[in-house]
């Protein structure tokens, strides 16, 4: 019997592709693997296949027998099935209909000056502090939290508490801790909803509370989902984006010389990370064929958008960072009906960050060797522990 490749794949450094994943990708687009908790799954790595399956109704996040379904990890948040199998599509459509208006292009255009102002304020603090500094703590962490707090109407002074809860909820090693964090986060959401019912403001939570048919529990659940997704993933993206640029000094110099490249650079920074394997979990709702392999109903299917973003058939020399590359075909935000609602907000923040960094700190460079940098392996989102820099 063949020995299955086991997740997560070991990486030799924060920027290196996992050797085992590289081997699998060279063999084909879909692979039988074993997850971190020992369950079997299908890992899809080809760009064409991942792109198609991200928007395929035959895959979903729910499972008809969730207690016995294969799991990716111990997180109560994303380690296993989510939602009701029978109503999944309708529930998801309702959620998007409720949230999409708050992330419309018009609404986010109005937010741009505030994002730029907050970025400027944080970089003023960085300049005042002087080198060496931790760019992760000084910029990557606080900016997304400030932005999402203002957007949702969450008190910024609560950030240490809700960040601890989101970290616990996303813990991939301790199921009880993950469940406690999720419960605390939901309870906090209920408190905010009660407050907004009595004293509404100009924010997303208040507007959800004012929407006909939205219960307190639903408003709390949606708000806390936005709070988690709206800051944790962008924290990671800012940190890894900066690392990819600074670890490739010629690319940093290109951006400094021409800040007009920032829009393209942001897409390349969204494409470049994610080389350790894993991917977005889905469950087959029916039997289907994926690249010649029969996937049975109920099987766990992992759509590895990170591996897809390094498919040489779409991105020549994929491990090379190139801010002039046409990287718009990356799948970092998903695709179709499940395309990330917050993608425009993340792009807005990344654009502000790297435009101002390139113009205000042209001599920015890493203060330690890349090999010395530590990555987080305890939470779903991963990312850097710190990013020491000088200028």
N, C-alpha and C positions, 0 to 999 in steps of 0.2 A: 504494500500500500504506500502511495506517495506521502511524504511528510509535507504537511501544509506550511506555508510561510506564516509566521506569527507576527501580529501587530502588537505594539507599534514597532516600526522598523528602526533600527539603531542608526543614528547619524553620527558622523565623525566630527561635526562642528555645526555652528548655527547657520552657516551658509552652504553647507555641503549637501548634496543629494545622498539619500540613504542608498548604500550599495545594493542591498537586497531589492529595493524598489526599482532601481535602475535595471537590475537583471530581469525582473518580472516584466517591466515595460518593453524590454527588448524581445520578449517571447510572445507578446500579444496584448490585446486590449482588455481582457477579463481573466480573473484568476481566482481560484478557490483558496481562501485564507482562513486563519483562526484569529479571533479577536483577542483583546487583552484579558478577557474573562473566560477564554477557552471555547467560545462558541464558533461554529463554522459560518462563513459568509462568503459572498462574492465581492471581489474588489474590481471595480471598473476603472481603468486608467487612461484609455484612449480618448482624445479630445472629441472626436466625432460621436463616439458612443456616449460619453458623459453628457455632452451637449444635448443629444436627443433625449436621453433618459431623464434629465432634469425637468423636462416638461412633458413627461409621459404619465398619463392618468393611471396606467397599470401599476405604478409604484406609488406608495404613500408612506405616511409616518405612523399610521395606525395598524393594528394587527388584530385579527379576530380572536386570538387567544393570547393576550398580552403577557400573562403570567408564565407562559412556556416559550415565548418567542426568544430568538437569539438576541443577545445584547452586545453592544460595543464596549461598555464599561459599567461602572457602578454608580455613575451620576444619575440622580433621580430626574434631572432636567433633560438630558439627551442620551442617556445610556441605553434606553430601550424604546418601546413604542409610545406614542403620544396620541391622545384623542380617541374618539369613538369611531370604530371601523365603519359602521353603517352610515354615519352622518359626516364623515371626514371632509368630503369635498364641499358640502354645503357650509359646514362650520368654518372652513378655511376661507371660502368666498365671503362670508359675513365678516370675518376678522379683517380681511383686506379692505372691504368696503368701509368699515369703520375707521381704519387707520390711514388709508391712502390720502384723504383730503389734507391731513396734517403735514404731509410730506410732498405736497404739490410743488411744481417748479415756481409758481408765483409766491407761495408762502416762503420757500427757501431763499428766493431772491431777496426777500425782505430781511432775511436773517443774516445775509452775507456781511453787511457792515459790522454787525455785532460780533460775528466770528472773527473777523479781522481785528476788531478792537481788543477782544480777549486774547488773541494771539500776540498782539503787540504788547499788551500788559505783561504777559508771561515772559516774553523775550526781554522786556525792560528789566525784569527781575533777574533774568539770566545774566544780562550784561552787567548789572550792578553787582551781582555775586562774584563774577569773574571766574576764570578757569583755575583748576579743572572743575568740571561740573557734571552732574548726572542728567543727561538730556531726557532720560526716561521720567525721572521724578520731577524735573523742572517744567516739562512741556507735554510729553506724550500722555502722562497720566492726568494732569489737571484740566487740559483743554477739553477733551471729550466729556468729562464730568461736568464742567462749567456749562457747556453747550446743552447737554441733555437735561440738566437741572433746569435751566431757563426755559427750554422748550416744553418740558413736561409740567413745570411748576413744582419741582422738588427742591426743598431747602438745601442749598449747597453745604451748609454746616452739618448736615447729616451724612456727608459723603463717607467718612471713615466707617460708620456703622453699616450703611447699605453696601459698601464695597466689600466688607467682611462677609456679609450675607451672600452676595453674589459669588464671591470666591468659594464659600462653602457649598452653595448650590451647584457650582460647576465642578466640584471635586470629583475626580474620576476614580479614586481609590477607596473612598469611604462612603458607602451608601447611606448610613445613618446620618452622617454629617451633612451629606448632600440634601437629604430630606429635611433636616432641621433648618438648614439655610433657606431652602425653598419656602418652608412654613413661615419663617421669620420675615422673609421678603414679602410674602403675600399679606401677612398681618400688618406690615408697615404700609403696604398699598391700601389696605382697608382703612387705616387711620388717615391717610392722605385723602382718600375719597370722601370720608366723613367730613373732613375739614373743608374740602372744596364744595361740598353740598351746602354748607353753611356760609362759606365765604369764597365764592367763585372768583377766579382771576382770568387773565388773558393767557391761558395755557392749555395744553392738550388734555390734562386730566380734568380740568373744569369743563372743557367742551365735551368730553366723553360723558361726564356726569349729566350734562344737559341734553344728551341725545336720547330721544324716545326709545324705549325698549331695552336700554342698557342698565343692567342691575349693578348694585354696588360690587358684587363679586366679579362680574365681568369687567367692569371698569378697573378694578384693582388688578386683575390678572393681566389685562392688556397693558396697563401702565407699567407694571413691573417687568413685563416682557420687553417693553421698549427701553426701560431703564437699564436692564442687563445688556441687551443687544446694542443699545445706542451708545454705550461707552466702552465696554470691555473689548469689543472687536476693533474699534478705532484706536484705542490705546495700543493694541498690538500692531496695527497697520502703520501707525506713525513711527513706532520704535523700529520695526523691521525695515520700513522704507528708508529711514535715516541710516540704518546700518548698511543696507545694500549700496546706498550712494557713497557713504564715507569709506566703505571697504573697497570701493572702486574709484580712487581719487580722480581719474581722468573723466569719469562721468560727473562727479561733483564739480569739477572745473568747467565742464560744458554747461552745466546749469547756471553756475555763477556768471559765466560769460554771456549767457543768453537766458534770462529768467522766463522768456517767452516759451521756453521748452517745458515749463512746469506742467501743463495739462497732459502732455505726452508722457512726461516723467512719472506722473501720478499713476497712469495706467500701467506703466512698466513696473512700478513698485508694488502695485496690486497683483501683478502677474508673478513676480519673481520668487516670493517665499513659498512655503508649503511643499517641502521635498521629502517629508518623512512618512508619507503614506497615511491612510485612514479614510478621510473623506466624509461626505454627507450621508447619513444613514437613511435608507428607505426599505420598505417591505413590499415584496411582490404581492399584488392583490389578486393575481391570476397567474397561470403558467405563461411564460414568455420566452422567446429566443433572444439572446444577446450575443451577437457575433459568433453564432454557431453553437452556443452553449444553452442547454435547456435549464431555465431557472423556474423552480416550482413555486406555486402560491405559498406565501408565508415565509419564503427565504429572505434573509437579510442581504441587502445589496448596498454596498458602500460606493458612492460616486465620488471618486478621488479627483476633485477639481484642481488640487495642487499638482498632481501628476499630469492631468490634462493640460494644465498651463505650461507644462514642459514637454509637450509632445512635439518632436522635431518636424513632424509633418505640417504643423501649423506655425511653429515658432523656431526658425532655423537657429542652430547653436543656442539652445534654450537656457543653458546654465550661465550664459553670458548676460550681464546686465547692460542694457543699451537703451538710454532714455530717448533715442531717436527712432526706436523700433515702433512699428505699428502694432501695438499690443492690445488694441481694443477688443479682440476676440477672446480675451481671457474670460474665465468662468468663475471668478472669485465671488461674485455676487449672485451666482446661480443663473437661472433663466426661466422665462415664461411665467406661469401663474404663481410660482414661488420665488420669483426674482426679489431680492432683498429690498424692502420698502425704504430702508434707510440709506441705500446706496448714494443718492444725491447728496445727503447730508455728510456722509463720510468723504466723498469727493470734495465737497466744499471745505471741510476742515483740512484735508490733506493739501489742497491747493493753497490755502492761507499759510499753513505751516511752512511748506517748502519754498514758496515765493519769498516770505519774509526771512527765512533762514539764509537763503542764497544771497539776498541783498544786504542783510545786516551782519552776517557772520561768514564772509567769503573764505576766511581761513580756517573754517571748522574742520576738525580732524579727530579721529579716534585717539583716546588717551591710553588705550591698552591694545594689545594684540587681539585679533578676532577670536583666537582660540581661548582666551581668558574669559570671554563673556559667558554668562550663565543663562540658560533658558529655563522657563517654568515647565515642569512635567507633571504637576499635580492637578492642573485645571484644564478644562476642555479647550479654552482659547489659547493656551500656551503663551508665547511671547517672551520678551526679555525680562530679566530681573533688574538689570541696570544697563545704562549706556554711557560710560564715562567719555567725555570729550574735552578738547582744548581748542583754542582759536587764537 
